[in-house]
Amino acid sequence: MISVDLKKCRRCGLCAKACPFAAIEIQEKVPVINQEACTNCGACVEACKFNALEKIEQQASIERTDGDIWIFGECDQHGLAPVVYELAAKANQLARQANVNTAVVILGNKIPIQQAQRLGVGKIIAVQHEKLARFDDRQAANVLCQLVEKYNPSILLGGATAIGRALLPRCAVKLHTGLTADCTELSIDPVTRILLQTRPAFGGNILATIVTENHRPQMATVRPGVVKAEKTTPQKEADICWETVPEELLDYSFQWIDFIPKPAETTNLRDAEVIVAAGYGCQGPEGVKLVAEFARAIGATLAASRPVVDAGWLQYHQQVGQTGTTIQPKLYIACGISGAIQHWVGMSNADKIIAINTDPDCQMMLNADIAIKGNIFDIIPQAMDCIKKNQPLAK
C-alpha cells in the first residue's frame, strides 16, 4: 500500500497526475489514495519531489502452507470450458505432490455440477445467482476474493484465456499477492512445498521459473493445451459447498448490451490429432500450397509458424506457438520450421514429431523423433507419390 506523510506533503498534486490508475484524488488539497484501485506500482512515489509518499510492502499471512489447491471453473455456453479439465489434471497432480486437497470454484446462474464431478477434485465450491449469468470481471473478482479469504487456499489457478486474464490479475491485486501469467509448467518444490511457476520470458528466448515466497494464495494462469486433461472416472463424488455472497458484491460494473457468438473456425488446432505445419522454409505461398496439399493427402490439419502468418501466407488461427495456439497432437510434421523456442513451447507436447529441413542442426531437427534432411520441394512430392502407391518413403 501507499502511505502519505502530510507533514512532508506540499499539496502540489503531482502524485495524482502520475497515477496511471486514477487511484489518487485530491480532496481539500490533500491526496487521498483509493487502496482498492491502487496497484502499488509506485509511480506516485517516484513523482513526489518531497518524499511525502512511501510504498509499504504488505506481507500476506502464510500461516497455512497446506491449504487446498483451487482452480477457477470458467464456463461457456456449453458448461465448463475445456481448459478447466486441463487445470483439474494439473491441480490433482500438484495436490498429490503437496499432500493437500483440490477444489473447483464455479460462479454462474446455472452450475454444471455433473461436469464438475468428472474433474476428479475433492470439492466443488459454487455460487449460483441470476446476476452471475454473464461474466463481469470486477463482479467475479469481488466474489472470488471473498471465497479465498474465507477458505484460505494455498494455490489458485486459472486458464490463460480472455476470462482468466481479466479475472485473476484483479484478484491478485485485491488479495495483495503475486500472479504468474501464461505458465507452461507447474510443479511443487519438494523441500519448500512452494509452487514453481514456469513461463517463457524475454520474448520466449528463455524459460523462467517464478516463485511466490511470502504471499498467499500463489496464483498462476496456465496456457490452454499445455496440460493433458485426465479422462478418468473419479472414485468418489466431490463434496459440494453452496455459497452465498452479499448482494452488493454482485452489482454489475457495466451494462450488458448483446452477445455475438464467435464464428466457427474452419481450423481447430487444439482438437487435431495429426498436424502438418508450414514454416518460413517454404519460401513463399507456393511452398505453403505444397504443404497444404500434403496435409490434405494424409488427412491432417494445416498449421503454421509465426513467420508464415506474419508474411500473410496463412491465417492467424492456424498459428502454433507462444503467440498462437498450444497443441497436443498425436503426430506433428514440421515442414521447414527451425524450432525456435517461441514455436517449440506451443507444440512440444506432441506425441511424435517429424521434421523436414535442410539444416540438420536446427532445434526442430535435433529434437524430432524422426528428422528428414532435405528440401520440402523434394521430400514432400516423394512422400505424396509413395502415399498414392502405398509404398514406404525411400531413404
C-alpha positions in Angstrom: 0.0 0.0 0.0 1.0 3.7 -0.3 1.1 5.9 2.7 1.1 9.8 2.7 3.1 11.8 5.2 1.1 15.0 5.4 3.9 16.8 7.2 6.1 16.5 4.1 3.3 16.9 1.5 3.3 20.3 -0.3 -0.2 19.8 -1.9 1.3 20.0 -5.4 -0.9 17.3 -7.0 2.0 15.6 -8.9 1.2 12.2 -7.4 -2.4 12.3 -8.7 -1.2 13.2 -12.2 1.4 10.4 -12.1 -1.0 7.7 -11.1 -1.9 5.5 -14.2 -4.9 4.0 -12.4 -6.6 7.2 -11.2 -6.3 5.9 -7.6 -5.3 9.3 -6.1 -7.9 12.0 -5.6 -7.1 15.5 -4.3 -9.6 16.3 -1.5 -9.3 19.7 0.1 -5.7 19.9 -1.4 -4.8 16.6 0.3 -4.0 13.4 -1.7 -6.4 10.6 -0.8 -5.5 7.1 -2.0 -8.1 4.6 -3.0 -6.5 1.4 -1.8 -8.9 -0.7 -3.8 -7.9 0.9 -7.1 -4.2 1.2 -6.2 -1.9 -1.5 -7.6 1.1 -0.4 -5.5 3.1 0.3 -8.7 5.0 3.2 -7.0 4.6 5.7 -9.8 3.3 8.3 -7.4 6.3 7.7 -5.0 8.7 8.4 -7.9 6.8 11.5 -8.9 6.8 13.1 -5.5 9.7 15.5 -5.1 9.3 15.9 -1.4 9.4 12.2 -0.3 5.9 12.5 1.1 4.8 9.1 -0.2 6.1 5.8 0.9 5.4 2.3 -0.7 4.8 -0.2 2.1 5.0 -3.9 1.1 2.2 -5.8 2.7 3.1 -9.3 3.9 0.2 -11.6 3.5 -0.4 -14.2 6.1 1.2 -17.6 5.2 0.4 -19.4 8.4 -1.3 -22.2 6.4 1.1 -23.8 3.9 -1.2 -26.8 3.5 -4.3 -25.0 2.1 -6.2 -26.5 -0.8 -5.3 -26.1 -4.4 -8.1 -24.3 -6.2 -8.9 -23.9 -9.9 -11.4 -21.4 -11.3 -14.2 -23.2 -13.2 -14.5 -20.9 -16.2 -17.8 -21.6 -18.1 -19.0 -21.0 -21.6 -22.3 -21.7 -23.4 -21.7 -25.5 -23.2 -20.8 -25.6 -19.5 -17.2 -25.9 -18.2 -14.6 -24.6 -20.6 -12.1 -27.2 -22.0 -9.3 -25.5 -20.1 -10.9 -26.4 -16.8 -10.4 -30.1 -17.4 -6.7 -29.4 -18.1 -6.4 -27.3 -14.9 -8.0 -30.1 -12.9 -5.5 -32.6 -14.2 -2.6 -30.3 -13.2 -4.2 -29.4 -9.8 -4.7 -33.1 -8.9 -1.1 -33.8 -9.8 0.2 -30.9 -7.7 -2.1 -31.9 -4.8 -0.5 -35.4 -4.8 2.9 -33.8 -4.6 1.9 -31.4 -1.8 -0.4 -33.9 0.0 -3.4 -31.4 0.0 -6.9 -31.4 -1.4 -8.3 -29.8 -4.6 -11.3 -27.7 -5.3 -13.0 -26.0 -8.2 -14.8 -22.7 -7.8 -17.7 -22.1 -10.2 -19.7 -18.9 -10.5 -22.9 -18.6 -12.6 -26.7 -18.7 -12.8 -26.5 -22.4 -13.7 -23.8 -24.5 -12.2 -22.7 -27.6 -14.3 -22.4 -29.9 -11.3 -22.3 -33.1 -13.3 -19.5 -31.9 -15.4 -17.7 -30.7 -12.3 -18.0 -34.1 -10.7 -15.9 -35.5 -13.6 -12.9 -33.3 -12.8 -11.7 -35.5 -10.0 -11.4 -32.7 -7.5 -12.3 -33.1 -3.8 -14.6 -30.2 -3.5 -16.9 -28.1 -5.6 -17.5 -24.5 -4.4 -20.4 -23.0 -6.2 -22.1 -19.6 -6.1 -25.3 -19.6 -8.1 -27.1 -16.3 -8.8 -29.1 -14.8 -11.7 -26.7 -11.8 -11.7 -23.8 -14.2 -12.5 -25.3 -15.2 -15.8 -22.8 -13.0 -17.7 -19.1 -12.7 -16.9 -18.2 -9.4 -15.3 -14.5 -9.4 -14.2 -15.0 -6.9 -11.4 -18.0 -8.6 -10.1 -16.4 -12.1 -10.3 -13.2 -10.8 -8.6 -15.3 -9.5 -5.7 -17.0 -12.9 -5.2 -13.9 -15.0 -5.8 -11.8 -12.9 -3.4 -14.4 -13.3 -0.6 -14.3 -17.0 -1.1 -10.5 -17.0 -1.0 -10.5 -15.0 2.3 -12.9 -17.5 3.8 -11.2 -20.7 2.8 -7.6 -19.6 2.5 -6.3 -21.8 -0.3 -2.6 -22.1 -0.9 -2.8 -22.0 -4.7 -5.3 -20.6 -7.1 -5.1 -21.5 -10.9 -7.0 -20.2 -13.9 -6.8 -20.6 -17.6 -4.8 -18.1 -19.6 -7.9 -17.3 -21.6 -9.7 -14.0 -22.1 -11.7 -14.6 -19.0 -8.8 -15.8 -16.9 -6.5 -13.0 -18.0 -9.2 -10.5 -17.0 -10.2 -12.0 -13.7 -7.0 -13.3 -11.9 -5.0 -10.1 -12.1 -7.8 -8.3 -10.4 -7.9 -10.9 -7.7 -4.1 -10.8 -7.2 -4.3 -7.0 -6.7 -7.2 -7.3 -4.2 -5.5 -10.1 -2.3 -2.1 -8.4 -2.3 -0.4 -11.5 -3.8 1.6 -12.4 -6.9 0.5 -13.8 -10.2 2.5 -15.5 -12.9 0.7 -15.4 -16.3 0.8 -17.8 -19.2 2.6 -20.6 -17.4 3.7 -23.6 -19.5 4.7 -25.8 -16.5 3.8 -26.0 -12.8 5.3 -28.2 -10.1 5.8 -28.3 -6.3 9.2 -27.8 -4.7 9.8 -31.0 -2.7 11.6 -29.1 0.1 9.8 -25.8 0.5 6.4 -27.0 -1.0 6.2 -23.7 -2.9 4.6 -23.6 -6.3 7.2 -23.5 -9.1 5.7 -21.5 -12.0 7.5 -21.7 -15.3 6.7 -19.4 -18.3 8.5 -18.1 -21.4 10.3 -14.8 -20.8 12.3 -12.2 -22.9 10.3 -12.8 -26.0 10.3 -16.6 -25.4 14.1 -16.8 -25.6 14.3 -18.3 -22.1 12.0 -20.2 -19.7 11.8 -18.5 -16.3 10.7 -20.3 -13.1 9.0 -17.9 -10.7 8.0 -18.4 -7.0 5.7 -16.5 -4.6 7.5 -17.0 -1.3 5.7 -14.7 1.1 2.2 -14.2 -0.2 -0.8 -16.5 -0.4 -2.5 -17.7 -2.4 0.1 -18.5 -5.0 -1.6 -17.6 -8.3 -1.0 -18.6 -11.9 -2.7 -18.7 -15.3 -2.0 -21.7 -17.4 -1.9 -21.7 -21.2 -4.7 -23.9 -22.7 -3.2 -27.0 -24.3 0.0 -27.4 -22.3 -1.6 -30.0 -19.9 -3.4 -33.1 -21.0 -6.9 -33.5 -19.4 -7.4 -36.6 -17.4 -10.2 -38.9 -18.8 -10.8 -40.9 -15.7 -13.9 -41.6 -13.6 -13.4 -40.3 -10.1 -13.6 -42.9 -7.3 -16.0 -40.8 -5.3 -18.1 -37.7 -5.8 -16.8 -34.3 -4.8 -18.3 -32.5 -1.8 -20.5 -29.6 -2.9 -20.4 -26.3 -1.0 -23.1 -23.9 -2.0 -22.0 -20.4 -1.0 -23.9 -17.1 -0.8 -22.4 -13.7 -1.0 -23.7 -10.2 -0.1 -25.8 -8.6 -2.8 -23.5 -5.6 -3.1 -20.8 -7.8 -4.4 -23.0 -8.8 -7.3 -23.5 -5.3 -8.7 -22.6 -5.1 -12.4 -19.7 -2.9 -13.4 -21.0 -2.3 -16.9 -24.2 -2.5 -19.0 -24.7 -5.7 -21.0 -25.9 -4.9 -24.5 -25.6 -8.0 -26.6 -23.7 -11.3 -27.1 -22.3 -12.1 -30.5 -21.0 -15.7 -30.7 -17.6 -16.2 -32.2 -17.9 -17.7 -35.7 -16.9 -21.3 -36.0 -13.3 -21.6 -37.3 -12.5 -24.0 -40.1 -9.3 -25.0 -38.3 -9.5 -26.4 -34.8 -5.9 -27.0 -33.9 -6.4 -28.0 -30.3 -8.6 -31.0 -31.3 -6.5 -32.1 -34.2 -4.7 -35.5 -33.9 -2.4 -35.0 -36.9 -1.0 -31.6 -37.8 1.3 -30.6 -40.7 2.9 -27.2 -40.2 4.4 -24.9 -42.7 7.5 -22.8 -41.8 9.4 -20.0 -43.4 11.5 -22.7 -45.2 8.5 -22.9 -47.5 9.9 -19.8 -49.1 6.6 -18.4 -50.2 2.9 -19.1 -51.0 3.8 -21.9 -53.5 5.7 -23.8 -50.8 2.8 -23.3 -48.4 0.4 -24.6 -51.0 2.6 -27.7 -51.4 2.5 -28.3 -47.6 -1.3 -27.8 -47.7 -1.7 -30.4 -50.4 0.4 -32.8 -48.3 -1.8 -32.2 -45.3 -4.9 -32.9 -47.3 -3.4 -36.1 -48.7 -2.8 -37.6 -45.2 -6.0 -36.2 -43.6 -4.1 -33.8 -41.4 -4.8 -30.3 -40.2 -2.7 -27.5 -41.7 -0.9 -25.1 -39.3 1.9 -22.5 -39.5 4.8 -20.9 -37.6 4.6 -17.2 -36.8 6.8 -16.0 -39.7 4.4 -17.7 -42.2 1.5 -15.9 -40.6 3.4 -12.6 -40.4 4.1 -12.9 -44.1 0.4 -13.3 -44.9 0.8 -16.8 -46.3 -1.6 -18.4 -43.8 -4.1 -17.0 -41.2 -3.5 -16.3 -37.5 -5.9 -19.0 -36.3 -3.5 -21.5 -37.9 -0.5 -20.3 -36.0 1.2 -22.6 -33.5 3.5 -21.3 -30.7 3.8 -18.9 -27.9 1.7 -16.2 -29.5 -0.6 -18.7 -31.3 -2.2 -21.9 -30.3 -0.7 -24.6 -27.9 -1.4 -28.1 -29.3 -1.1 -31.7 -28.2 -1.5 -33.8 -31.4 -0.5 -37.4 -31.8 1.7 -36.5 -34.7 3.3 -33.2 -35.7 5.1 -32.8 -39.0 7.2 -29.6 -39.2 8.0 -28.6 -42.8 10.7 -26.0 -43.0 10.5 -24.9 -39.3 13.7 -24.2 -37.4 12.2 -24.8 -34.0 12.7 -21.5 -32.2 11.6 -21.7 -28.5 8.6 -19.5 -29.2 7.3 -22.2 -31.6 8.6 -25.1 -29.6 6.6 -24.2 -26.4 3.4 -24.4 -28.5 3.9 -28.0 -29.9 6.4 -29.8 -27.7 3.7 -31.9 -26.1 3.1 -33.7 -29.4 3.4 -37.5 -29.0 5.6 -37.8 -32.1 7.4 -35.1 -34.1 8.7 -35.4 -37.7 10.9 -32.7 -39.0 11.8 -31.9 -42.7 14.6 -29.3 -43.0 17.7 -28.6 -45.0 19.6 -27.7 -41.7 20.3 -30.9 -39.7 21.5 -28.8 -36.7 18.4 -26.7 -36.2 16.5 -27.3 -33.0 13.5 -28.9 -34.6 15.6 -31.5 -36.3 17.6 -32.1 -33.2 14.5 -32.6 -31.0 12.4 -34.5 -33.5 11.6 -38.2 -33.2 12.3 -38.5 -37.0 14.5 -36.0 -38.8 14.5 -35.9 -42.6 17.2 -33.8 -44.1 16.2 -32.2 -47.4 14.2 -29.6 -49.2 10.5 -29.8 -48.8 10.1 -29.3 -52.6 12.0 -32.6 -53.0 10.7 -34.6 -49.9 7.0 -33.8 -49.9 6.4 -34.8 -53.6 8.2 -38.0 -53.0 6.1 -38.6 -49.9 2.8 -37.9 -51.7 3.8 -40.2 -54.6 4.6 -43.0 -52.1 1.2 -42.4 -50.4 -0.6 -42.8 -53.7 1.4 -46.0 -54.5 1.1 -47.2 -50.9 4.9 -47.5 -50.7 7.4 -46.5 -48.0 9.5 -43.4 -48.5 12.9 -44.2 -49.9 15.9 -43.4 -47.6 
